[in-house]
Every structure is written in C-alpha cells, then in structure tokens.
Amino acid sequence: MTIYQYSGRDNQGKIIQGTVDSSSTEGVVKFLAAKEVTPIQIESLDAQKRPFGELNIELTTGKVKPKELMNFCEQMATLLEAGVPVIGGLQQLAKSTKTKTMKNALSEIAEGIIAGKTFTDMLREYPKIFSPIFISIIHVGEDTGNLDVAFSQLTKFIENAILNRKRLVSAVRYPLIVISAILVAMVVMNFFVIPKFALIFSSFGKELPLPTRILIESSNFLTTYWVWLLIFIIGVIIGIRYALTKEKIRYAWDKYKLRFPLFGNLQLRIMLSQFTWVLSLVLRAGVPIIEGITTVAGAADNLFVQKKILEVKDSIEQGESFSQSITRAALFNEAALQIIAVGEETGRLDEVLGKVARYYEREVDYDIRRLNDYVEPVLLAIVGLMVVMLALGVYLPMWDMIQFAHIG
C-alpha cells in the first residue's frame, strides 16, 4: 500500500484535504467518490517526485524524432492489446527500432523492469526522450492496469502535436520562400548587376535620376560595408536570443506576438487546440484536473499562455469551477467557453475538451487558407515595387541617353 495525499471539492464547493492508504490512484478516486468528493489533486508521498510544472514541455528533446516516438506508442498499444507482456514488447521493439538512442533506451528500460523497477520509474531516467506528459499518462495506465489504453492515447497526442506543427509550418512556408527569393535577388542585383550599370552611367556626364541614384548609393553601401552589416545582424540575433532567456522579456514578447496581424491569432488557436487536446487525454487517463493542468501547461510554447493556464489551476484550487477559471483567463472565445461549461455541468469535461480541440483545428485550417489569401497580394506588391524601382533606376538614364542622342 502507498500513502496518497489528496485534495478535492465536496458538493458545497468546500476544499477537502487529507491522506489515505491505497494501492493505486484509482483506489483513491473510488475512496473520494464514496465520500462524494471531486478529486482535484492526488499525489503519492512515497513515489519519486515527478517533474511537473515545467514551462517548456517538448515531445522529445533528444535524437528520437516525434514520429518515431508515435510509432513506438502505436506498436506498444497493439502488442499489449494482443496480450504480449510489457517486457516482451519492449525487447521486441528494441530489436526493430532503427534509432540507436531509442534502441538502447528500450533495452535498458526492459532490463530495469526485470530487476524490479516500475515502468514509470524507468521512463523517468530518460527525460530527453519521454516528456512529463508522456510519463504522467503511462503512470496512470500502469496504476490502473490499462497500459494499452495509455499508449493509444499517447499515439493520438503525439500525432496531434505533429499535425499542429505541420499546420504552422505550412502557414509560414510560402511567405518564407518568397521573402528568401527576394533577399537573394537583392543580393545579386546589388553586388553584381547594379555596379555594372553604375560604370556605364558614370560616363554620361550629367546628373542621374533619383531612382538611379538611390539604387547606386544603396549598392555602394552594401558592397562597402557588407562585413559590418553581417556582424551587426549576427550581433542583433545573439542579443535577441539572450534577451529572450530573461523571463520578463520572454513573457512580454510572447504576449506581444499574439497580437501580430493574422499570425498572432493563428498561433493562439494552435496552442489552444494543443492544450485542450492534451488535457482531454490526461483527464481521460484518470489524472486529477489540477495535476493535469499543471502537466499540460507546457504544451503551449508561449510563456504568456502558460502562465494564464497555470492561473486557471490556482483559481480551481481556490474553489472556482474549471469553466469559471478558464473564462477569467480570457484565452478562449465564447463558443468554446459555452462548450466547456456544458461539459463540466454534465460531467463530460474530458469529452468536450476533445470537441473544443477539434473546433480549434477547423478554425486553424480556415485561418491558414485565409492567411495565404492575404499574404500573397502583399508579397506580390513587394515584388512589384522592387521591379518598378529597378526598372526606373536602370531605364530612366538609358531613356535620357537615347533622347540626347536623338537630339544630337
């Protein structure tokens, strides 16, 4: 038996705290249900402290790619459903995996379980592969004897996270390609093309048109000071990266970038989709809501959003409902808040959070299509302006030269 410390809320909304001996968290939940207490937080006093509450949770930070981790979860779920023991499944997958890091980790985890350690304890020894969210869901699955379900949920979680990353990449891919092409064209024109024309125009013996002078002066500046410009740009990048390591600056920047036209709202929708999806999974796995919110706060890669989510946890600890707390955070729109409120009232919060996640996924898909519709004309206008400036700068002196020759 293990001693568990718990906190919950009774029918009158009063916070109830205490300890109880139980063989698993599921036993504590049943104990509280018999007393008509809704669990908020359940924590083992004997188990090793889990690394919850970190503000930056990644799927994997080592050499194991998220897709490979997803495949591992999917294969483990299939093997466990077929009745293969955990140790046998780990050993079998260790032989078939291609990544050396993953192969070694699975082999050592299997050996640790054979030596008497729990699956969860062994996973904690590989924090660069298995995130706190991953370990939390496996811990609940191991306690309740539903590891196959836990791995199925993790497969969906990782698949959803990969999909959200692809959405964000697809949103910025086209603008980045066009901007990169523009920068390359500017370098070629300023370093190789305009200097040639400048030599020709210098023999005219008369003042050049303003567009031509602008082109020549900008080209001279770049070709003369390009080394210093490069050093300056690198210094600015290093300075910004260093500044963003400071929590106050990172918080202000993360808050400000959510206000960017088009891109800011898109980022927020993706983070809210990720947060609601992951919270749905951990609640479905049996994790108490306070522990679940703390664990998944880092699913949003934005310090401002993370702190807002943690404020929701603090409000629930003070006796507010989840729907009231999430409304106070002012992150979700009215439609999502109504869905959450109905789900909480009917006791189906985990289910409706999944629906909210799908709702935001549809919104993200729409935003990406609309983003391309808005960005494309802007980029075309920039390219057009560059072409006009170049044409005026090159052809106006040539036009003057033709007129001079004609008059002569």
N, C-alpha and C positions, 0 to 999 in steps of 0.2 A: 504494500500500500504506500501511496505517496501523499504528502501533505500539500493541499492546494489552498492558496489564498484567493478569495473571490470578492467581487463587489457586484451589486445588482440593484434593481429598482423594483419595489413592490407595486401593488395595484394603485396605491395613493401617490406614487411617484417618489417615495422616500428612498434614499440610498441605503442599502443594506450591505454590510461588510462582515467578513469572518473567515474562518478556515475550516477545512473538512478533510478527512482521510478518504481517499478514493484510489481505485486502480487506474483511472483514466479521466480525461477532461469530460468525456461523455457521461461518466458517472456523476461528476459534479453538476453538469447540466440537468440531469434527471433529479438530483437532490434538490436543486433550486426550483425546478418545475413543480415538484411536490409541495413546496412552500409558496408557490405562486409568485416567484421572484424571477424577473427577467435578467439574465446574466449580462453584465457589462464587461467585466474583465475577470479572467481566470488564469492564475499563474502558479506554476509549481515552485515550491520553496526549495525543493531538493535538486531540481534539474539545473543544468548549466544555463546561465542567463543568455537568452537569445539576443542577437544584435538587432533589436527593433529600434525604430525611431530615427534611423539614419536618413539624411535628407537627399541622398542620391543613390537610388537603388537601380542597378543595371541588371539586365538579363544574365549577362556573363561578362566578366572583365578580363578573362584570360585568353588562351588561344583557341577556346572552344566557341564556335560560331552559334548564334541563336538557333539557326535551322538544325544544326546537329543536336543541340540540346532538345529541341522539339521532337526530332526523330527518336531520341533516346526515350523520352517520356511516352511517346506513342507505342514504341516497341515493348516497353516495360508494362504498360497497361494491357497490351494484347497477351503477353506471356503470363501475367498474373491472372487475367481472366480465364486463361486456358489451364490454370492450376499449377503452373511452374512456380516453385519456391523462389523467394526473393534472391537468395544466394545464387541459385542456379541461373536465374535471369540475368543477374549482374555479370556472372562469369561468362555466360553465353554472349552477351553484348560486348563485353571487354574484348572478346576474340574477333568480333565482326567490325568494331568501330575502326575508322581509319586514322583519327587524330591521336597522336601519341599521348597527349595530355589527358584526354578523356579515357583512353585505354588504361593508363596507369592508375587514374583515379578510381575507375570502376573495379579494377582488380584489388586495390588496397581497401576499398570500402567493403568488398565481399570478404576479404581476409579479416577485417575488423569485426564484422558481424559474426563470423565463425568464432572469433576469440571472445565473444560475449557482449560486445557493444551494440547499442541500438542503431538502426539505420539513420535516424535523425542525428545522433551524436557523430557518426562518421561523416555525414554530409557537411556538418559544421566545420570540419577540418579542411574543407576546400571552398573557402569563401570567394575565391576568384572564379569559380565555376557555378556554384549554387548560391543564389541570392537569398536574403532573408524571407522574401515572399515564398520562394520555392521550398525552403526548409520548413516554413510555417505550415504550408499545406500538407507536406509529407508527414510532419509531426502529428497533425490531427488524423491523417489517414492511418498512420501506424497505431495510434492510440485506439482508434475505433475499429481496426481490422478492415479498413476499406482502402488499402493502398492502390488497388486498381482504379478506383474512382478518383483518388487523388491525382494519379498520373494522367488520367483522362482530362481532368480539369486543368492540369498544368499544360497539357498539349494545346488546349484551347487558348489558354492565357498567352503562351509564347507565340502561337500562330497569330493571335490578335495583335500582339505587340509588333511583330514583324510586319503585319499588314499596315499598321499605323505609320511605321517608319517609311514604308513604301509610298504611302499616301503623301507624306510630307516631302519625300524626295521627288515624286512626280510633280508636285506643285511648284517646286523651285527649279526643276531641271531645265525647262525651256528658257526661262529668263537668264539662268546662269550661262547656258550655251550661247545665247545671243550676246550677252554682255562680254563674255570671253572673246567672241569673234570680233566685237567692236574694239576691245583693247588691243588685240593682235593687229587689227587693221590700222589703229592709231600708231602703234609702234613702227610698223612697216612704212607708213606714209611719212612719219616724222624723221625717221633715221635714214631712209633710202630714197624716197620719191621726192619730197619737198626740197631737200638740199640740192638735187639736180636741177629742179626748176629755178631755185634761187640763183644758181650760177648763170642761168640763161637770162633771168630778169634783171640781174645786176648790170648787164651790158646795155640796158635800154636808155640809161642816162636821164630818166625822168622819174618823178615820184610815183610809186606804185599805189594801186587802190588799197583801201583799208582792209578788205578781206585777205588780200595777198600779204600785206604787212603782218597781219595777225598770224597767219599760217607760218610765215618765215620766222618771226620772233619766237613763237612757241616751239618751233622745230629747233632753233638755235639754243633755246633754253634747255630743252630736253637732251640734246646731244652733248651740251657742255657740262651739265650738272646731273647727268643721269645716275652717276655713282652716289652722289649725296642724296638724291631723291630716293634711291633704293635703300640707303642706310636709314633715312628718315622714316620710310614706310615700315621697314622691319622694326625700328625702334617703337613706332606707334603701336604695332601689333603686339610686341612684347609688353609694352606698357599697359595696353588694354587687358591682355591676358592676366597680368599681375594684379591689376586693379580689380578684376572680377573674382579674384581669390578672397577679397575682403567681403565679408558678409553683407555689410550695409550697402556697398556699391553694387554687389550682385543682386541684392533684393530690389534696389531702385531700378537697375537695368531690366531685370525680369518683369517688374511691374510696368515699366515704360514700354517695353517691346510688345506687350499685349495690346497696346493702343495703335500700333502700326496700321495704316490703312490696308485692308484686305488680309495681309499676312498675320496680323495680331489676332484677329477673331478666329482664323483658321487654326493657329497654334493652340488657342484655348479650347476649341472644340475637340481637337485631337487628344489633348491632355484629359479633358473631362470624360471622353469616351473610354480612355485607358483606365482612369481611376474607377469609374462605375463598373467596368467590366471586371477588373481585378477584385474590387470589393465584393461584387456578386459571387465570385468564385470562392473567396476565403470565408464568406458567411455561409455559403452552401456547404463548405467543408466542415463547418461547426465551430469556427473561430469566433469568440465573442466580439461584438461590434467595436468596442474600444481598442482591443488588440488588433483587430482587422484594419481599422482606420490608421492606427499608428504604423502598421506594417506597410500598407499600400500608399502612404503619403508620398513616398519617393517615386511612385510610378509616374508622377508628373515631374518632368525635368525643368522645373521652374520654381525658384525659391519662394516667390510671392504666392504662387498657388499652393505649394507645400505648406506654408505657414497658415494659409487660410483653412486648409484641410485639417491641420492639427488644432486650429481654433475650434473646429467642429467637435473634435474629440473632447476638448476641455469643456465645451458647453454641455455635452452629454453627461460628463462626469458631474456637472453641477446640477443635473436633474432635467435638462431640456430633452425633448424628443429629437430624433435624427432629422426629421423634416424641418423642425423649427431651427435647429442649428445650421443646417445646410442653406436655409433661406437667409439667415443672418450673414452667412459668408458671401452672399451676392455673387456667386460664380455661375449658377445655373439659370437658364431662362424660365419663364413662367410655366411653359408646357412641361418641362422636365420636373419642376418642383411639384406640380399637381400629381404627376405620375408617382413620384416618390411618396407624397403624403398619403395617397390611396393605398399604396403597397404597404406602408407602415401600419395603417389602420387595420388592414386585412391580415397582417402577419405574414406577408409575402414579400418582404423587403428585398431579399436576395434575388427573387424572380424579377421584380420590377426594375431593379438596378440593371439587370441584363437587358431589359427593354429600353431603358434610358441610353445604355451604351449603343445599342443598335440604332436608336433615334439619332444620336450624335454622329454615328458613322454615315448615315444617309445625308446628314447636314454637311459633313466633311466632303463627301463625294460631290455634292452640289456646289460647295464653295470652291473646290478645285476647278470644276468646269467653268464657273463664273470668273475665277481668278485668271484663267487663260484668256477668256474673252476680254477682260480689262487690260491685262498686261500686254497682250500682243499689239494693240494700237499704239500704246506708249512706246514700246521698243521700236516699232516701225517709224514712229515720229522722230525718235532719236537718230536712227539710221538715216532717215531722210534729211534731217538737219545737217548731219555730217557730210552727206553727199552734196547738199546745196552749198555749204561752206567751202568744200574742196573745189567744186565746180566754179564758184565765183572767184576763189583765190587764184585758180590756175587760168581760167579762160578770160577774165577781165583784162589782164595785161596783154594777153595774146590778141584780144579784140582791139585794144588800143594800138598795138603794133600793126595790125592789119589796116586800121584806119589811117595811121601815119604813113604807111607805105602807099596806100591808095591816093592820099592827098599829094604825096611826093611825086 
